[in-house]
Amino acid sequence: MSAFVQQSSDLNQEMTIAGLIMGEQMLPSWDQTPKKVDFFDLKGHLEALFELSACSESFKFVSESHAALHPGQSARLYRDDQAVGWVGLIHPKVAKQLNLDHTMYLFELKADSLQKGRLPEFEAVSKFPAIRRDISIVVDQAVTADNVRETIKKAAPGTLKKIELFDMYMGEGIDSGRKSLSLGLILQDISRTLTDSEIEQVMQRVIEQVRGDLGATLRQ
């Protein structure tokens, strides 16, 4: 789609990619309780889109406010230091003006931010199983998910293949000014199956790293 952007005295037309999600998540099993989509569902879809450029590490989400988005549930998208879009929950006032009766999360992204990519490099695929371990930590509200990811990566550079943020919570049971982040860590070795002892050692290093660098505590 096209968007018109004011630049100095000129009105320029830019190609953008936009989308929204609403309703309930598609569940892997019929016996699970339905859950409404949230900010992190849309964030995950965007991260998958960024990975197509093979430069996903150059994109980041920075908490900022936009008049059309809900305060506290919006972020500006950057590629390196260049602002390239927005993502967040539609502002209640905007939803009311448009007579929208569903909670909607939406994004807009400059199309050309995805056109510059990197040729993929060969990497051997491990024939050994990947192991997932979940962890919930409590950090200051100013600590971003990207801060947490980068800190965790330092603790397990060889075996940590992916980090999935699947929940954020602020409210009852969490100290004021703090928030809970729940993450899934995918661990895998190229040459062997990881033992329970090795996995526990990795998780312990992760815990020590986020405690030391971010002042995190484990959520009980």
CYANA upper distance limits for C-alpha pairs under 8 A (distance plus 0.5 A):
  1 MET  CA     15 MET  CA      6.23
  1 MET  CA     16 THR  CA      5.90
  1 MET  CA     17 ILE  CA      6.79
  1 MET  CA     18 ALA  CA      8.03
  2 SER  CA     13 GLN  CA      6.91
  2 SER  CA     14 GLU  CA      6.02
  2 SER  CA     15 MET  CA      5.05
  2 SER  CA     16 THR  CA      6.24
  3 ALA  CA     13 GLN  CA      6.12
  3 ALA  CA     14 GLU  CA      5.74
  3 ALA  CA     15 MET  CA      6.79
  3 ALA  CA     16 THR  CA      7.03
  4 PHE  CA     11 LEU  CA      6.80
  4 PHE  CA     12 ASN  CA      6.02
  4 PHE  CA     13 GLN  CA      5.01
  4 PHE  CA     14 GLU  CA      6.74
  5 VAL  CA     11 LEU  CA      6.12
  5 VAL  CA     12 ASN  CA      5.70
  5 VAL  CA     13 GLN  CA      6.72
  5 VAL  CA     14 GLU  CA      7.64
  6 GLN  CA     10 ASP  CA      6.48
  6 GLN  CA     11 LEU  CA      5.13
  6 GLN  CA     12 ASN  CA      6.80
  7 GLN  CA     11 LEU  CA      6.60
  7 GLN  CA     12 ASN  CA      7.39
 14 GLU  CA    110 LYS  CA      7.80
 15 MET  CA    110 LYS  CA      6.81
 15 MET  CA    111 ALA  CA      6.10
 15 MET  CA    112 ASP  CA      7.97
 16 THR  CA    108 GLU  CA      7.11
 16 THR  CA    109 LEU  CA      5.94
 16 THR  CA    110 LYS  CA      4.93
 16 THR  CA    111 ALA  CA      5.16
 16 THR  CA    112 ASP  CA      8.37
 17 ILE  CA    108 GLU  CA      6.22
 17 ILE  CA    109 LEU  CA      5.61
 17 ILE  CA    110 LYS  CA      6.75
 17 ILE  CA    111 ALA  CA      6.16
 18 ALA  CA    106 LEU  CA      7.87
 18 ALA  CA    107 PHE  CA      5.93
 18 ALA  CA    108 GLU  CA      4.78
 18 ALA  CA    109 LEU  CA      6.73
 19 GLY  CA    106 LEU  CA      6.12
 19 GLY  CA    107 PHE  CA      6.10
 19 GLY  CA    108 GLU  CA      7.34
 20 LEU  CA     42 LEU  CA      8.29
 20 LEU  CA    104 MET  CA      7.04
 20 LEU  CA    105 TYR  CA      5.90
 20 LEU  CA    106 LEU  CA      4.51
 20 LEU  CA    107 PHE  CA      6.88
 21 ILE  CA     37 VAL  CA      7.72
 21 ILE  CA     42 LEU  CA      7.40
 21 ILE  CA    104 MET  CA      6.40
 21 ILE  CA    105 TYR  CA      5.92
 21 ILE  CA    106 LEU  CA      6.98
 22 MET  CA     36 LYS  CA      8.14
 22 MET  CA     37 VAL  CA      6.65
 22 MET  CA    102 HIS  CA      7.51
 22 MET  CA    103 THR  CA      6.60
 22 MET  CA    104 MET  CA      5.45
 22 MET  CA    105 TYR  CA      7.07
 23 GLY  CA     36 LYS  CA      6.21
 23 GLY  CA     37 VAL  CA      6.59
 23 GLY  CA    102 HIS  CA      7.99
 23 GLY  CA    103 THR  CA      7.95
 24 GLU  CA     34 PRO  CA      6.86
 24 GLU  CA     35 LYS  CA      5.97
 24 GLU  CA     36 LYS  CA      4.70
 24 GLU  CA     37 VAL  CA      5.87
 25 GLN  CA     34 PRO  CA      7.40
 25 GLN  CA     35 LYS  CA      6.36
 25 GLN  CA     36 LYS  CA      6.42
 25 GLN  CA     37 VAL  CA      5.95
 27 LEU  CA     32 GLN  CA      7.54
 27 LEU  CA     34 PRO  CA      7.71
 37 VAL  CA     41 ASP  CA      6.55
 37 VAL  CA     42 LEU  CA      8.48
 38 ASP  CA     42 LEU  CA      7.43
 38 ASP  CA    105 TYR  CA      7.59
 39 PHE  CA     43 LYS  CA      6.66
 39 PHE  CA     73 GLN  CA      7.65
 39 PHE  CA     88 GLY  CA      6.94
 39 PHE  CA     89 LEU  CA      7.46
 39 PHE  CA    105 TYR  CA      6.98
 40 PHE  CA     44 GLY  CA      6.46
 40 PHE  CA    165 LEU  CA      7.83
 40 PHE  CA    166 PHE  CA      6.93
 40 PHE  CA    167 ASP  CA      7.55
 41 ASP  CA     45 HIS  CA      7.01
 41 ASP  CA    166 PHE  CA      8.31
 42 LEU  CA     46 LEU  CA      6.82
 42 LEU  CA    105 TYR  CA      7.53
 42 LEU  CA    106 LEU  CA      8.11
 43 LYS  CA     47 GLU  CA      6.69
 43 LYS  CA     87 VAL  CA      8.39
 44 GLY  CA     48 ALA  CA      6.80
 45 HIS  CA     49 LEU  CA      6.85
 46 LEU  CA     50 PHE  CA      6.69
 47 GLU  CA     51 GLU  CA      6.75
 47 GLU  CA     56 SER  CA      7.55
 48 ALA  CA     52 LEU  CA      7.43
 49 LEU  CA     53 SER  CA      8.17
 50 PHE  CA     54 ALA  CA      7.80
 50 PHE  CA     55 CYS  CA      7.42
 50 PHE  CA     56 SER  CA      5.37
 50 PHE  CA     59 PHE  CA      7.76
 50 PHE  CA    114 LEU  CA      7.63
 51 GLU  CA     55 CYS  CA      6.85
 51 GLU  CA     56 SER  CA      5.32
 52 LEU  CA     56 SER  CA      8.26
 53 SER  CA    114 LEU  CA      6.59
 53 SER  CA    115 GLN  CA      7.87
 53 SER  CA    116 LYS  CA      7.51
 53 SER  CA    117 GLY  CA      5.04
 53 SER  CA    118 ARG  CA      6.92
 54 ALA  CA    117 GLY  CA      6.53
 54 ALA  CA    118 ARG  CA      5.99
 54 ALA  CA    119 LEU  CA      7.63
 54 ALA  CA    120 PRO  CA      7.02
 55 CYS  CA     59 PHE  CA      8.12
 55 CYS  CA    117 GLY  CA      6.71
 55 CYS  CA    118 ARG  CA      6.95
 58 SER  CA     79 ARG  CA      5.89
 58 SER  CA     80 ASP  CA      5.71
 59 PHE  CA     77 LEU  CA      7.57
 59 PHE  CA     78 TYR  CA      6.04
 59 PHE  CA     79 ARG  CA      4.89
 59 PHE  CA     80 ASP  CA      6.75
 60 LYS  CA     77 LEU  CA      6.44
 60 LYS  CA     78 TYR  CA      5.83
 60 LYS  CA     79 ARG  CA      7.02
 60 LYS  CA     80 ASP  CA      8.14
 60 LYS  CA    146 ASP  CA      7.79
 61 PHE  CA     75 ALA  CA      6.26
 61 PHE  CA     76 ARG  CA      6.32
 61 PHE  CA     77 LEU  CA      5.49
 61 PHE  CA     78 TYR  CA      7.02
 61 PHE  CA    146 ASP  CA      8.16
 62 VAL  CA     75 ALA  CA      5.67
 62 VAL  CA     76 ARG  CA      5.75
 62 VAL  CA     77 LEU  CA      6.99
 62 VAL  CA     78 TYR  CA      8.03
 62 VAL  CA    144 THR  CA      8.40
 63 SER  CA     72 GLY  CA      8.14
 63 SER  CA     74 SER  CA      6.70
 63 SER  CA     75 ALA  CA      4.80
 63 SER  CA     76 ARG  CA      6.80
 64 GLU  CA     74 SER  CA      6.72
 64 GLU  CA     75 ALA  CA      5.54
 64 GLU  CA     76 ARG  CA      6.30
 65 SER  CA     69 LEU  CA      7.56
 65 SER  CA     70 HIS  CA      8.27
 65 SER  CA     71 PRO  CA      6.49
 65 SER  CA     72 GLY  CA      8.09
 65 SER  CA     74 SER  CA      6.65
 65 SER  CA     75 ALA  CA      7.45
 65 SER  CA     76 ARG  CA      8.43
 66 HIS  CA     70 HIS  CA      8.17
 66 HIS  CA     71 PRO  CA      8.16
 66 HIS  CA     74 SER  CA      7.69
 67 ALA  CA     91 HIS  CA      8.05
 68 ALA  CA     90 ILE  CA      6.56
 68 ALA  CA     91 HIS  CA      5.85
 68 ALA  CA     94 VAL  CA      6.87
 69 LEU  CA     73 GLN  CA      7.81
 69 LEU  CA     74 SER  CA      6.54
 69 LEU  CA     88 GLY  CA      6.39
 69 LEU  CA     89 LEU  CA      5.97
 69 LEU  CA     90 ILE  CA      5.02
 69 LEU  CA     91 HIS  CA      4.84
 70 HIS  CA     74 SER  CA      6.75
 70 HIS  CA     88 GLY  CA      7.45
 70 HIS  CA     89 LEU  CA      5.88
 70 HIS  CA     90 ILE  CA      6.18
 70 HIS  CA     91 HIS  CA      4.70
 70 HIS  CA     92 PRO  CA      7.42
 71 PRO  CA     91 HIS  CA      8.14
 73 GLN  CA     88 GLY  CA      5.96
 73 GLN  CA     89 LEU  CA      6.29
 74 SER  CA     86 TRP  CA      7.91
 74 SER  CA     87 VAL  CA      6.24
 74 SER  CA     88 GLY  CA      4.53
 74 SER  CA     89 LEU  CA      6.88
 75 ALA  CA     86 TRP  CA      6.43
 75 ALA  CA     87 VAL  CA      5.96
 75 ALA  CA     88 GLY  CA      6.72
 76 ARG  CA     83 ALA  CA      7.55
 76 ARG  CA     84 VAL  CA      8.23
 76 ARG  CA     85 GLY  CA      6.40
 76 ARG  CA     86 TRP  CA      5.03
 76 ARG  CA     87 VAL  CA      6.91
 77 LEU  CA     83 ALA  CA      6.40
 77 LEU  CA     84 VAL  CA      6.02
 77 LEU  CA     85 GLY  CA      5.32
 77 LEU  CA     86 TRP  CA      5.96
 77 LEU  CA     87 VAL  CA      7.73
 77 LEU  CA    109 LEU  CA      8.20
 78 TYR  CA     82 GLN  CA      5.85
 78 TYR  CA     83 ALA  CA      4.89
 78 TYR  CA     84 VAL  CA      5.82
 78 TYR  CA     85 GLY  CA      7.52
 79 ARG  CA     83 ALA  CA      7.00
 79 ARG  CA     84 VAL  CA      7.03
 79 ARG  CA    113 SER  CA      7.61
 84 VAL  CA    109 LEU  CA      6.25
 84 VAL  CA    110 LYS  CA      5.84
 84 VAL  CA    113 SER  CA      7.09
 85 GLY  CA    107 PHE  CA      7.85
 85 GLY  CA    108 GLU  CA      5.83
 85 GLY  CA    109 LEU  CA      4.77
 85 GLY  CA    110 LYS  CA      6.60
 86 TRP  CA    107 PHE  CA      5.98
 86 TRP  CA    108 GLU  CA      5.92
 86 TRP  CA    109 LEU  CA      7.12
 87 VAL  CA    105 TYR  CA      7.93
 87 VAL  CA    106 LEU  CA      6.23
 87 VAL  CA    107 PHE  CA      4.65
 87 VAL  CA    108 GLU  CA      7.10
 88 GLY  CA    105 TYR  CA      5.95
 88 GLY  CA    106 LEU  CA      6.20
 88 GLY  CA    107 PHE  CA      7.04
 89 LEU  CA    103 THR  CA      8.07
 89 LEU  CA    104 MET  CA      6.46
 89 LEU  CA    105 TYR  CA      4.84
 89 LEU  CA    106 LEU  CA      6.90
 90 ILE  CA     94 VAL  CA      7.34
 90 ILE  CA     95 ALA  CA      7.06
 90 ILE  CA    103 THR  CA      8.03
 90 ILE  CA    104 MET  CA      6.43
 90 ILE  CA    105 TYR  CA      6.54
 90 ILE  CA    106 LEU  CA      7.44
 91 HIS  CA     95 ALA  CA      6.72
 92 PRO  CA     96 LYS  CA      6.60
 93 LYS  CA     97 GLN  CA      6.73
 94 VAL  CA     98 LEU  CA      6.75
 95 ALA  CA     99 ASN  CA      6.54
 95 ALA  CA    100 LEU  CA      5.48
 95 ALA  CA    101 ASP  CA      7.86
 96 LYS  CA    100 LEU  CA      6.56
 96 LYS  CA    101 ASP  CA      8.28
109 LEU  CA    113 SER  CA      8.15
110 LYS  CA    114 LEU  CA      8.32
111 ALA  CA    115 GLN  CA      7.55
112 ASP  CA    116 LYS  CA      7.75
124 ALA  CA    190 ILE  CA      8.18
125 VAL  CA    190 ILE  CA      7.67
126 SER  CA    188 GLN  CA      8.24
126 SER  CA    189 ASP  CA      7.38
126 SER  CA    190 ILE  CA      5.11
126 SER  CA    191 SER  CA      7.55
127 LYS  CA    190 ILE  CA      7.79
128 PHE  CA    188 GLN  CA      7.72
128 PHE  CA    189 ASP  CA      7.47
128 PHE  CA    190 ILE  CA      7.41
128 PHE  CA    191 SER  CA      7.85
128 PHE  CA    192 ARG  CA      6.52
128 PHE  CA    193 THR  CA      5.92
129 PRO  CA    188 GLN  CA      7.11
129 PRO  CA    193 THR  CA      6.92
130 ALA  CA    186 ILE  CA      6.89
130 ALA  CA    187 LEU  CA      6.07
130 ALA  CA    188 GLN  CA      5.17
130 ALA  CA    189 ASP  CA      8.32
131 ILE  CA    186 ILE  CA      6.14
131 ILE  CA    187 LEU  CA      5.56
131 ILE  CA    188 GLN  CA      6.82
132 ARG  CA    184 GLY  CA      6.93
132 ARG  CA    185 LEU  CA      5.98
132 ARG  CA    186 ILE  CA      5.07
132 ARG  CA    187 LEU  CA      6.69
133 ARG  CA    184 GLY  CA      6.27
133 ARG  CA    185 LEU  CA      5.74
133 ARG  CA    186 ILE  CA      7.19
133 ARG  CA    187 LEU  CA      8.37
134 ASP  CA    182 SER  CA      7.59
134 ASP  CA    183 LEU  CA      6.11
134 ASP  CA    184 GLY  CA      4.85
134 ASP  CA    185 LEU  CA      6.54
135 ILE  CA    182 SER  CA      6.21
135 ILE  CA    183 LEU  CA      5.94
135 ILE  CA    184 GLY  CA      6.99
135 ILE  CA    185 LEU  CA      8.28
135 ILE  CA    218 LEU  CA      8.36
136 SER  CA    180 SER  CA      7.14
136 SER  CA    181 LEU  CA      6.06
136 SER  CA    182 SER  CA      4.68
136 SER  CA    183 LEU  CA      6.82
136 SER  CA    218 LEU  CA      6.58
136 SER  CA    219 ARG  CA      5.94
137 ILE  CA    180 SER  CA      6.07
137 ILE  CA    181 LEU  CA      5.97
137 ILE  CA    182 SER  CA      7.00
137 ILE  CA    216 ALA  CA      6.63
137 ILE  CA    217 THR  CA      6.02
137 ILE  CA    218 LEU  CA      4.98
137 ILE  CA    219 ARG  CA      5.61
138 VAL  CA    174 ILE  CA      8.33
138 VAL  CA    178 ARG  CA      7.00
138 VAL  CA    179 LYS  CA      5.94
138 VAL  CA    180 SER  CA      4.83
138 VAL  CA    181 LEU  CA      6.82
138 VAL  CA    216 ALA  CA      5.95
138 VAL  CA    217 THR  CA      5.72
138 VAL  CA    218 LEU  CA      6.64
138 VAL  CA    219 ARG  CA      6.45
139 VAL  CA    143 VAL  CA      7.02
139 VAL  CA    178 ARG  CA      5.95
139 VAL  CA    179 LYS  CA      6.10
139 VAL  CA    180 SER  CA      6.99
139 VAL  CA    181 LEU  CA      8.23
139 VAL  CA    214 LEU  CA      7.47
139 VAL  CA    215 GLY  CA      7.11
139 VAL  CA    216 ALA  CA      5.32
139 VAL  CA    217 THR  CA      7.39
140 ASP  CA    177 GLY  CA      6.46
140 ASP  CA    178 ARG  CA      4.79
140 ASP  CA    179 LYS  CA      6.68
140 ASP  CA    215 GLY  CA      8.44
140 ASP  CA    216 ALA  CA      8.32
141 GLN  CA    177 GLY  CA      6.15
141 GLN  CA    178 ARG  CA      5.42
141 GLN  CA    179 LYS  CA      6.06
143 VAL  CA    147 ASN  CA      6.78
143 VAL  CA    148 VAL  CA      7.88
143 VAL  CA    214 LEU  CA      8.06
144 THR  CA    148 VAL  CA      7.06
145 ALA  CA    149 ARG  CA      6.71
145 ALA  CA    165 LEU  CA      8.16
145 ALA  CA    181 LEU  CA      8.43
146 ASP  CA    150 GLU  CA      6.66
147 ASN  CA    151 THR  CA      6.71
148 VAL  CA    152 ILE  CA      6.66
148 VAL  CA    210 VAL  CA      7.70
148 VAL  CA    214 LEU  CA      8.25
149 ARG  CA    153 LYS  CA      6.68
149 ARG  CA    163 ILE  CA      7.39
150 GLU  CA    154 LYS  CA      7.09
151 THR  CA    155 ALA  CA      7.54
151 THR  CA    209 GLN  CA      7.16
151 THR  CA    210 VAL  CA      6.79
151 THR  CA    213 ASP  CA      7.67
152 ILE  CA    156 ALA  CA      7.43
152 ILE  CA    206 VAL  CA      6.11
152 ILE  CA    209 GLN  CA      7.29
152 ILE  CA    210 VAL  CA      7.26
153 LYS  CA    157 PRO  CA      6.11
153 LYS  CA    160 LEU  CA      7.48
154 LYS  CA    209 GLN  CA      8.28
155 ALA  CA    202 VAL  CA      7.85
155 ALA  CA    205 ARG  CA      6.14
155 ALA  CA    206 VAL  CA      5.73
155 ALA  CA    209 GLN  CA      6.70
156 ALA  CA    160 LEU  CA      6.04
156 ALA  CA    202 VAL  CA      6.80
156 ALA  CA    205 ARG  CA      7.98
156 ALA  CA    206 VAL  CA      7.67
158 GLY  CA    189 ASP  CA      8.02
159 THR  CA    187 LEU  CA      5.77
159 THR  CA    188 GLN  CA      5.65
159 THR  CA    189 ASP  CA      5.95
160 LEU  CA    185 LEU  CA      7.49
160 LEU  CA    186 ILE  CA      6.50
160 LEU  CA    187 LEU  CA      5.19
160 LEU  CA    188 GLN  CA      7.05
161 LYS  CA    185 LEU  CA      8.25
161 LYS  CA    186 ILE  CA      6.05
161 LYS  CA    187 LEU  CA      6.21
161 LYS  CA    188 GLN  CA      7.07
162 LYS  CA    185 LEU  CA      6.56
162 LYS  CA    186 ILE  CA      5.59
162 LYS  CA    187 LEU  CA      7.92
163 ILE  CA    183 LEU  CA      7.13
163 ILE  CA    184 GLY  CA      6.23
163 ILE  CA    185 LEU  CA      5.34
163 ILE  CA    186 ILE  CA      6.86
164 GLU  CA    183 LEU  CA      5.88
164 GLU  CA    184 GLY  CA      5.39
164 GLU  CA    185 LEU  CA      7.04
165 LEU  CA    181 LEU  CA      7.75
165 LEU  CA    182 SER  CA      6.52
165 LEU  CA    183 LEU  CA      4.92
165 LEU  CA    184 GLY  CA      6.92
166 PHE  CA    181 LEU  CA      8.41
166 PHE  CA    182 SER  CA      6.41
166 PHE  CA    183 LEU  CA      6.36
166 PHE  CA    184 GLY  CA      7.79
167 ASP  CA    180 SER  CA      8.46
167 ASP  CA    181 LEU  CA      6.35
167 ASP  CA    182 SER  CA      5.57
167 ASP  CA    183 LEU  CA      7.73
168 MET  CA    179 LYS  CA      7.49
168 MET  CA    180 SER  CA      6.02
168 MET  CA    181 LEU  CA      5.15
168 MET  CA    182 SER  CA      6.90
169 TYR  CA    179 LYS  CA      6.26
169 TYR  CA    180 SER  CA      5.51
169 TYR  CA    181 LEU  CA      7.17
170 MET  CA    174 ILE  CA      6.74
170 MET  CA    178 ARG  CA      7.53
170 MET  CA    179 LYS  CA      5.37
170 MET  CA    180 SER  CA      6.89
171 GLY  CA    175 ASP  CA      8.32
171 GLY  CA    176 SER  CA      8.39
171 GLY  CA    179 LYS  CA      8.40
174 ILE  CA    178 ARG  CA      6.94
174 ILE  CA    179 LYS  CA      7.01
174 ILE  CA    180 SER  CA      7.81
175 ASP  CA    179 LYS  CA      8.19
180 SER  CA    219 ARG  CA      7.67
187 LEU  CA    199 ILE  CA      8.31
188 GLN  CA    193 THR  CA      7.97
188 GLN  CA    194 LEU  CA      7.41
189 ASP  CA    193 THR  CA      7.05
189 ASP  CA    194 LEU  CA      7.10
194 LEU  CA    198 GLU  CA      6.65
194 LEU  CA    199 ILE  CA      7.07
195 THR  CA    199 ILE  CA      6.77
196 ASP  CA    200 GLU  CA      6.67
197 SER  CA    201 GLN  CA      6.72
198 GLU  CA    202 VAL  CA      6.79
199 ILE  CA    203 MET  CA      6.75
200 GLU  CA    204 GLN  CA      6.57
201 GLN  CA    205 ARG  CA      6.76
202 VAL  CA    206 VAL  CA      6.75
203 MET  CA    207 ILE  CA      6.72
204 GLN  CA    208 GLU  CA      6.70
205 ARG  CA    209 GLN  CA      6.51
206 VAL  CA    210 VAL  CA      6.78
207 ILE  CA    211 ARG  CA      6.61
207 ILE  CA    218 LEU  CA      8.38
208 GLU  CA    212 GLY  CA      6.54
209 GLN  CA    213 ASP  CA      6.44
209 GLN  CA    214 LEU  CA      8.42
210 VAL  CA    214 LEU  CA      5.69
210 VAL  CA    215 GLY  CA      7.08
210 VAL  CA    216 ALA  CA      6.08
211 ARG  CA    215 GLY  CA      5.11
211 ARG  CA    216 ALA  CA      5.04
211 ARG  CA    217 THR  CA      6.84
212 GLY  CA    216 ALA  CA      8.16
